[in-house]
Amino acid sequence: MKNTDSPISGRQRTGFWSWLLAVDQILRGQVTQPGRSIPSDIRFPIVGVSVVVVLMAMVYGFCMGVFSLIHGAETSEYSRALMQTFASMIKVPMLYVLTLVVTFPSLYVFNALIGSRLRMLPVFKLLVASLAVNLAVLVSMGPILAFFSACTPNYPFIVLLNVLVFTIAGSLGLLFLLLYCY
């Protein structure tokens, strides 16, 4: 499948690179700008962007597990640290995917009740785009978390830093959603 309508590059992109380009276009507002298209015409490869979203969540999960990798190696519990890192790489994507699955029906109904003209698929695409923004911010802050995990043995500080990073990413994802809707 070739992507020939890319406003960023004249070259054709295929596969995974086209999915990354779609996430970039979402971040830049080129896909979901209300003024550029009719509201029901939100165009991006939803399966591809969903795959990128899951991969970004796994990368951030790995960054969360860096603390246990570094400090687990110091206490000779390296196999347990590896399992903790793997668990973080699984639970972060599950957090987002299961939250979307559980809340999508009510979000769609609330959207319809406030008078939105968006049908079910565009609402779902908009929510996936919002998750893409959220996780792009989250994964961009992953190296910061990994750096502080390597520099400090203070686990409560790392937990607080994770809460701060999730709060920033969630707020920007919500802001993206609100800016599109209003």
PyRosetta script that sets phi, psi and omega in degrees:
from pyrosetta import init, pose_from_sequence

init()
pose = pose_from_sequence("MKNTDSPISGRQRTGFWSWLLAVDQILRGQVTQPGRSIPSDIRFPIVGVSVVVVLMAMVYGFCMGVFSLIHGAETSEYSRALMQTFASMIKVPMLYVLTLVVTFPSLYVFNALIGSRLRMLPVFKLLVASLAVNLAVLVSMGPILAFFSACTPNYPFIVLLNVLVFTIAGSLGLLFLLLYCY")
pose.set_psi(1, 121.3)
pose.set_omega(1, -177.0)
pose.set_phi(2, -104.0)
pose.set_psi(2, 140.3)
pose.set_omega(2, 177.9)
pose.set_phi(3, -102.7)
pose.set_psi(3, 103.3)
pose.set_omega(3, -177.0)
pose.set_phi(4, -102.1)
pose.set_psi(4, -7.3)
pose.set_omega(4, -175.9)
pose.set_phi(5, -104.8)
pose.set_psi(5, 36.9)
pose.set_omega(5, -179.5)
pose.set_phi(6, -80.1)
pose.set_psi(6, 121.3)
pose.set_omega(6, 178.0)
pose.set_phi(7, -77.0)
pose.set_psi(7, -11.7)
pose.set_omega(7, -175.6)
pose.set_phi(8, -87.2)
pose.set_psi(8, -38.9)
pose.set_omega(8, -174.3)
pose.set_phi(9, -136.0)
pose.set_psi(9, 145.5)
pose.set_omega(9, 176.9)
pose.set_phi(10, -78.7)
pose.set_psi(10, -15.8)
pose.set_omega(10, -179.7)
pose.set_phi(11, -79.7)
pose.set_psi(11, 151.4)
pose.set_omega(11, 177.7)
pose.set_phi(12, -83.4)
pose.set_psi(12, 138.5)
pose.set_omega(12, 178.9)
pose.set_phi(13, -119.3)
pose.set_psi(13, 144.6)
pose.set_omega(13, -180.0)
pose.set_phi(14, -132.0)
pose.set_psi(14, 160.2)
pose.set_omega(14, 172.9)
pose.set_phi(15, 61.1)
pose.set_psi(15, -136.6)
pose.set_omega(15, -174.8)
pose.set_phi(16, -58.1)
pose.set_psi(16, -38.2)
pose.set_omega(16, -179.5)
pose.set_phi(17, -65.6)
pose.set_psi(17, -33.7)
pose.set_omega(17, 177.0)
pose.set_phi(18, -69.8)
pose.set_psi(18, -31.9)
pose.set_omega(18, 176.7)
pose.set_phi(19, -68.2)
pose.set_psi(19, -42.3)
pose.set_omega(19, 176.5)
pose.set_phi(20, -63.3)
pose.set_psi(20, -39.3)
pose.set_omega(20, 177.1)
pose.set_phi(21, -62.9)
pose.set_psi(21, -38.4)
pose.set_omega(21, 177.9)
pose.set_phi(22, -64.2)
pose.set_psi(22, -40.1)
pose.set_omega(22, 176.7)
pose.set_phi(23, -64.5)
pose.set_psi(23, -41.0)
pose.set_omega(23, 176.9)
pose.set_phi(24, -60.9)
pose.set_psi(24, -41.9)
pose.set_omega(24, 179.1)
pose.set_phi(25, -66.6)
pose.set_psi(25, -34.6)
pose.set_omega(25, 175.1)
pose.set_phi(26, -64.1)
pose.set_psi(26, -45.7)
pose.set_omega(26, 179.9)
pose.set_phi(27, -61.7)
pose.set_psi(27, -34.2)
pose.set_omega(27, -179.0)
pose.set_phi(28, -85.5)
pose.set_psi(28, -4.8)
pose.set_omega(28, 178.5)
pose.set_phi(29, 81.8)
pose.set_psi(29, 11.1)
pose.set_omega(29, -177.2)
pose.set_phi(30, -78.6)
pose.set_psi(30, -20.8)
pose.set_omega(30, -176.9)
pose.set_phi(31, -93.0)
pose.set_psi(31, -37.7)
pose.set_omega(31, -169.7)
pose.set_phi(32, -116.1)
pose.set_psi(32, 18.7)
pose.set_omega(32, 177.3)
pose.set_phi(33, -66.6)
pose.set_psi(33, 121.7)
pose.set_omega(33, -178.8)
pose.set_phi(34, -60.3)
pose.set_psi(34, -33.4)
pose.set_omega(34, -177.3)
pose.set_phi(35, -75.4)
pose.set_psi(35, -18.4)
pose.set_omega(35, -175.6)
pose.set_phi(36, -86.0)
pose.set_psi(36, -22.7)
pose.set_omega(36, -175.9)
pose.set_phi(37, -148.7)
pose.set_psi(37, 166.6)
pose.set_omega(37, 174.6)
pose.set_phi(38, -70.6)
pose.set_psi(38, 149.3)
pose.set_omega(38, -173.2)
pose.set_phi(39, -56.8)
pose.set_psi(39, -30.5)
pose.set_omega(39, -177.8)
pose.set_phi(40, -84.4)
pose.set_psi(40, 4.2)
pose.set_omega(40, -175.6)
pose.set_phi(41, -111.8)
pose.set_psi(41, 62.5)
pose.set_omega(41, 177.4)
pose.set_phi(42, -93.7)
pose.set_psi(42, 110.0)
pose.set_omega(42, -171.9)
pose.set_phi(43, -111.6)
pose.set_psi(43, 116.1)
pose.set_omega(43, 167.7)
pose.set_phi(44, -165.8)
pose.set_psi(44, 157.2)
pose.set_omega(44, -178.9)
pose.set_phi(45, -72.6)
pose.set_psi(45, 99.6)
pose.set_omega(45, -172.0)
pose.set_phi(46, -62.4)
pose.set_psi(46, -38.8)
pose.set_omega(46, 179.2)
pose.set_phi(47, -66.5)
pose.set_psi(47, -45.3)
pose.set_omega(47, 179.9)
pose.set_phi(48, -63.2)
pose.set_psi(48, -44.5)
pose.set_omega(48, 178.5)
pose.set_phi(49, -65.4)
pose.set_psi(49, -36.3)
pose.set_omega(49, 177.2)
pose.set_phi(50, -63.3)
pose.set_psi(50, -39.6)
pose.set_omega(50, 177.4)
pose.set_phi(51, -63.6)
pose.set_psi(51, -44.4)
pose.set_omega(51, 178.8)
pose.set_phi(52, -63.1)
pose.set_psi(52, -39.3)
pose.set_omega(52, 177.9)
pose.set_phi(53, -60.5)
pose.set_psi(53, -45.9)
pose.set_omega(53, 179.6)
pose.set_phi(54, -63.9)
pose.set_psi(54, -41.9)
pose.set_omega(54, 179.4)
pose.set_phi(55, -65.2)
pose.set_psi(55, -39.7)
pose.set_omega(55, 177.2)
pose.set_phi(56, -63.7)
pose.set_psi(56, -39.1)
pose.set_omega(56, 178.2)
pose.set_phi(57, -65.4)
pose.set_psi(57, -37.2)
pose.set_omega(57, 177.7)
pose.set_phi(58, -66.7)
pose.set_psi(58, -38.7)
pose.set_omega(58, 178.0)
pose.set_phi(59, -63.9)
pose.set_psi(59, -43.1)
pose.set_omega(59, 178.1)
pose.set_phi(60, -65.9)
pose.set_psi(60, -37.3)
pose.set_omega(60, 175.5)
pose.set_phi(61, -59.3)
pose.set_psi(61, -39.6)
pose.set_omega(61, 175.7)
pose.set_phi(62, -62.4)
pose.set_psi(62, -43.6)
pose.set_omega(62, 178.8)
pose.set_phi(63, -61.6)
pose.set_psi(63, -34.7)
pose.set_omega(63, 175.4)
pose.set_phi(64, -65.4)
pose.set_psi(64, -35.3)
pose.set_omega(64, -178.0)
pose.set_phi(65, -79.3)
pose.set_psi(65, -8.5)
pose.set_omega(65, -179.9)
pose.set_phi(66, -60.0)
pose.set_psi(66, -36.6)
pose.set_omega(66, 179.4)
pose.set_phi(67, -59.0)
pose.set_psi(67, -47.2)
pose.set_omega(67, -179.5)
pose.set_phi(68, -69.3)
pose.set_psi(68, -33.4)
pose.set_omega(68, 177.6)
pose.set_phi(69, -63.6)
pose.set_psi(69, -45.9)
pose.set_omega(69, -177.4)
pose.set_phi(70, -71.5)
pose.set_psi(70, -48.0)
pose.set_omega(70, -174.8)
pose.set_phi(71, -84.6)
pose.set_psi(71, -19.9)
pose.set_omega(71, 172.6)
pose.set_phi(72, -72.8)
pose.set_psi(72, -33.5)
pose.set_omega(72, 177.4)
pose.set_phi(73, -67.8)
pose.set_psi(73, -31.1)
pose.set_omega(73, 178.7)
pose.set_phi(74, -70.6)
pose.set_psi(74, -28.3)
pose.set_omega(74, -177.9)
pose.set_phi(75, -101.9)
pose.set_psi(75, 13.7)
pose.set_omega(75, 179.1)
pose.set_phi(76, 59.1)
pose.set_psi(76, 29.1)
pose.set_omega(76, 173.9)
pose.set_phi(77, -114.2)
pose.set_psi(77, 52.0)
pose.set_omega(77, -173.0)
pose.set_phi(78, -67.8)
pose.set_psi(78, -37.5)
pose.set_omega(78, -179.9)
pose.set_phi(79, -65.9)
pose.set_psi(79, -36.8)
pose.set_omega(79, 176.5)
pose.set_phi(80, -67.3)
pose.set_psi(80, -37.6)
pose.set_omega(80, 178.2)
pose.set_phi(81, -65.3)
pose.set_psi(81, -39.7)
pose.set_omega(81, 176.6)
pose.set_phi(82, -62.9)
pose.set_psi(82, -41.4)
pose.set_omega(82, 178.9)
pose.set_phi(83, -65.5)
pose.set_psi(83, -38.5)
pose.set_omega(83, 178.3)
pose.set_phi(84, -64.4)
pose.set_psi(84, -41.4)
pose.set_omega(84, 178.2)
pose.set_phi(85, -64.5)
pose.set_psi(85, -44.8)
pose.set_omega(85, 178.1)
pose.set_phi(86, -61.2)
pose.set_psi(86, -41.8)
pose.set_omega(86, 178.4)
pose.set_phi(87, -62.0)
pose.set_psi(87, -39.7)
pose.set_omega(87, 177.7)
pose.set_phi(88, -65.4)
pose.set_psi(88, -35.8)
pose.set_omega(88, 179.3)
pose.set_phi(89, -69.5)
pose.set_psi(89, -21.6)
pose.set_omega(89, 177.9)
pose.set_phi(90, -92.6)
pose.set_psi(90, -40.6)
pose.set_omega(90, -172.4)
pose.set_phi(91, -73.9)
pose.set_psi(91, -30.1)
pose.set_omega(91, 179.2)
pose.set_phi(92, -66.3)
pose.set_psi(92, -48.8)
pose.set_omega(92, 176.3)
pose.set_phi(93, -62.2)
pose.set_psi(93, -38.1)
pose.set_omega(93, 179.3)
pose.set_phi(94, -64.0)
pose.set_psi(94, -36.6)
pose.set_omega(94, 177.4)
pose.set_phi(95, -56.1)
pose.set_psi(95, -47.9)
pose.set_omega(95, -177.1)
pose.set_phi(96, -75.0)
pose.set_psi(96, -44.4)
pose.set_omega(96, -177.8)
pose.set_phi(97, -65.6)
pose.set_psi(97, -46.9)
pose.set_omega(97, -179.6)
pose.set_phi(98, -67.4)
pose.set_psi(98, -35.1)
pose.set_omega(98, 176.1)
pose.set_phi(99, -62.6)
pose.set_psi(99, -42.3)
pose.set_omega(99, 178.0)
pose.set_phi(100, -63.8)
pose.set_psi(100, -44.6)
pose.set_omega(100, -178.8)
pose.set_phi(101, -63.4)
pose.set_psi(101, -43.1)
pose.set_omega(101, -176.5)
pose.set_phi(102, -72.2)
pose.set_psi(102, -38.1)
pose.set_omega(102, -173.2)
pose.set_phi(103, -95.1)
pose.set_psi(103, -13.2)
pose.set_omega(103, -176.3)
pose.set_phi(104, -56.9)
pose.set_psi(104, -46.2)
pose.set_omega(104, -179.5)
pose.set_phi(105, -57.5)
pose.set_psi(105, -45.5)
pose.set_omega(105, -179.4)
pose.set_phi(106, -69.9)
pose.set_psi(106, -36.3)
pose.set_omega(106, 177.2)
pose.set_phi(107, -63.6)
pose.set_psi(107, -38.7)
pose.set_omega(107, 178.2)
pose.set_phi(108, -65.7)
pose.set_psi(108, -43.5)
pose.set_omega(108, 179.8)
pose.set_phi(109, -64.1)
pose.set_psi(109, -45.0)
pose.set_omega(109, 178.4)
pose.set_phi(110, -61.7)
pose.set_psi(110, -39.6)
pose.set_omega(110, 178.1)
pose.set_phi(111, -61.4)
pose.set_psi(111, -42.3)
pose.set_omega(111, 178.7)
pose.set_phi(112, -67.3)
pose.set_psi(112, -38.9)
pose.set_omega(112, -178.8)
pose.set_phi(113, -66.3)
pose.set_psi(113, -30.6)
pose.set_omega(113, 179.8)
pose.set_phi(114, -84.3)
pose.set_psi(114, 1.7)
pose.set_omega(114, 172.7)
pose.set_phi(115, 96.2)
pose.set_psi(115, 15.8)
pose.set_omega(115, 178.9)
pose.set_phi(116, -69.8)
pose.set_psi(116, 145.4)
pose.set_omega(116, 178.7)
pose.set_phi(117, -89.1)
pose.set_psi(117, -2.2)
pose.set_omega(117, -177.6)
pose.set_phi(118, -71.6)
pose.set_psi(118, 135.8)
pose.set_omega(118, 175.2)
pose.set_phi(119, -84.3)
pose.set_psi(119, -175.5)
pose.set_omega(119, -172.7)
pose.set_phi(120, -63.7)
pose.set_psi(120, -48.5)
pose.set_omega(120, -177.9)
pose.set_phi(121, -64.6)
pose.set_psi(121, -45.0)
pose.set_omega(121, 176.3)
pose.set_phi(122, -62.5)
pose.set_psi(122, -34.6)
pose.set_omega(122, 176.6)
pose.set_phi(123, -64.2)
pose.set_psi(123, -43.9)
pose.set_omega(123, 179.2)
pose.set_phi(124, -62.9)
pose.set_psi(124, -42.9)
pose.set_omega(124, 178.3)
pose.set_phi(125, -62.8)
pose.set_psi(125, -40.0)
pose.set_omega(125, 178.4)
pose.set_phi(126, -63.5)
pose.set_psi(126, -39.9)
pose.set_omega(126, 177.7)
pose.set_phi(127, -67.6)
pose.set_psi(127, -38.9)
pose.set_omega(127, 176.5)
pose.set_phi(128, -65.1)
pose.set_psi(128, -40.4)
pose.set_omega(128, 176.9)
pose.set_phi(129, -62.4)
pose.set_psi(129, -39.6)
pose.set_omega(129, 177.1)
pose.set_phi(130, -64.2)
pose.set_psi(130, -39.6)
pose.set_omega(130, 175.6)
pose.set_phi(131, -64.9)
pose.set_psi(131, -36.6)
pose.set_omega(131, 178.1)
pose.set_phi(132, -62.4)
pose.set_psi(132, -42.1)
pose.set_omega(132, 176.7)
pose.set_phi(133, -63.6)
pose.set_psi(133, -48.3)
pose.set_omega(133, -179.9)
pose.set_phi(134, -55.9)
pose.set_psi(134, -50.2)
pose.set_omega(134, -175.7)
pose.set_phi(135, -75.8)
pose.set_psi(135, -27.6)
pose.set_omega(135, 174.6)
pose.set_phi(136, -64.8)
pose.set_psi(136, -41.4)
pose.set_omega(136, 176.2)
pose.set_phi(137, -65.6)
pose.set_psi(137, -44.0)
pose.set_omega(137, -179.4)
pose.set_phi(138, -60.0)
pose.set_psi(138, -49.2)
pose.set_omega(138, -177.3)
pose.set_phi(139, -70.5)
pose.set_psi(139, -27.2)
pose.set_omega(139, 176.9)
pose.set_phi(140, -69.5)
pose.set_psi(140, -24.6)
pose.set_omega(140, 178.0)
pose.set_phi(141, -93.0)
pose.set_psi(141, -3.6)
pose.set_omega(141, 179.4)
pose.set_phi(142, -58.4)
pose.set_psi(142, -44.9)
pose.set_omega(142, 177.8)
pose.set_phi(143, -61.0)
pose.set_psi(143, -32.7)
pose.set_omega(143, 176.5)
pose.set_phi(144, -64.0)
pose.set_psi(144, -45.0)
pose.set_omega(144, 177.6)
pose.set_phi(145, -61.9)
pose.set_psi(145, -44.1)
pose.set_omega(145, 179.6)
pose.set_phi(146, -62.7)
pose.set_psi(146, -40.0)
pose.set_omega(146, 178.3)
pose.set_phi(147, -60.7)
pose.set_psi(147, -49.6)
pose.set_omega(147, -179.9)
pose.set_phi(148, -67.5)
pose.set_psi(148, -31.1)
pose.set_omega(148, 175.9)
pose.set_phi(149, -63.6)
pose.set_psi(149, -35.3)
pose.set_omega(149, 179.0)
pose.set_phi(150, -76.3)
pose.set_psi(150, -26.1)
pose.set_omega(150, -173.6)
pose.set_phi(151, -91.8)
pose.set_psi(151, -19.2)
pose.set_omega(151, -175.2)
pose.set_phi(152, -132.7)
pose.set_psi(152, 142.1)
pose.set_omega(152, 173.1)
pose.set_phi(153, -91.3)
pose.set_psi(153, 5.6)
pose.set_omega(153, -174.7)
pose.set_phi(154, -82.3)
pose.set_psi(154, 96.0)
pose.set_omega(154, -177.1)
pose.set_phi(155, -63.1)
pose.set_psi(155, -42.5)
pose.set_omega(155, 177.3)
pose.set_phi(156, -58.2)
pose.set_psi(156, -34.3)
pose.set_omega(156, 176.4)
pose.set_phi(157, -64.1)
pose.set_psi(157, -42.1)
pose.set_omega(157, 179.9)
pose.set_phi(158, -65.5)
pose.set_psi(158, -39.3)
pose.set_omega(158, 176.9)
pose.set_phi(159, -62.9)
pose.set_psi(159, -45.0)
pose.set_omega(159, 178.3)
pose.set_phi(160, -63.4)
pose.set_psi(160, -38.9)
pose.set_omega(160, 177.2)
pose.set_phi(161, -64.1)
pose.set_psi(161, -40.1)
pose.set_omega(161, 176.0)
pose.set_phi(162, -61.8)
pose.set_psi(162, -42.6)
pose.set_omega(162, 178.3)
pose.set_phi(163, -61.4)
pose.set_psi(163, -43.2)
pose.set_omega(163, 178.7)
pose.set_phi(164, -62.7)
pose.set_psi(164, -44.6)
pose.set_omega(164, -179.0)
pose.set_phi(165, -65.0)
pose.set_psi(165, -45.0)
pose.set_omega(165, 177.6)
pose.set_phi(166, -62.9)
pose.set_psi(166, -36.4)
pose.set_omega(166, 179.1)
pose.set_phi(167, -66.1)
pose.set_psi(167, -45.7)
pose.set_omega(167, 179.0)
pose.set_phi(168, -62.6)
pose.set_psi(168, -48.2)
pose.set_omega(168, -178.6)
pose.set_phi(169, -63.6)
pose.set_psi(169, -43.5)
pose.set_omega(169, 179.1)
pose.set_phi(170, -64.6)
pose.set_psi(170, -39.5)
pose.set_omega(170, 178.6)
pose.set_phi(171, -64.5)
pose.set_psi(171, -41.4)
pose.set_omega(171, 179.1)
pose.set_phi(172, -70.2)
pose.set_psi(172, -35.7)
pose.set_omega(172, 174.7)
pose.set_phi(173, -64.0)
pose.set_psi(173, -41.9)
pose.set_omega(173, 177.9)
pose.set_phi(174, -67.8)
pose.set_psi(174, -39.7)
pose.set_omega(174, 177.1)
pose.set_phi(175, -61.1)
pose.set_psi(175, -42.1)
pose.set_omega(175, 176.1)
pose.set_phi(176, -57.6)
pose.set_psi(176, -46.6)
pose.set_omega(176, -179.1)
pose.set_phi(177, -64.3)
pose.set_psi(177, -43.4)
pose.set_omega(177, -179.2)
pose.set_phi(178, -68.1)
pose.set_psi(178, -38.3)
pose.set_omega(178, 178.5)
pose.set_phi(179, -65.3)
pose.set_psi(179, -33.5)
pose.set_omega(179, 178.5)
pose.set_phi(180, -72.8)
pose.set_psi(180, -40.1)
pose.set_omega(180, -175.0)
pose.set_phi(181, -75.1)
pose.set_psi(181, -24.4)
pose.set_omega(181, -175.4)
pose.set_phi(182, -121.7)
pose.dump_pdb("model.pdb")
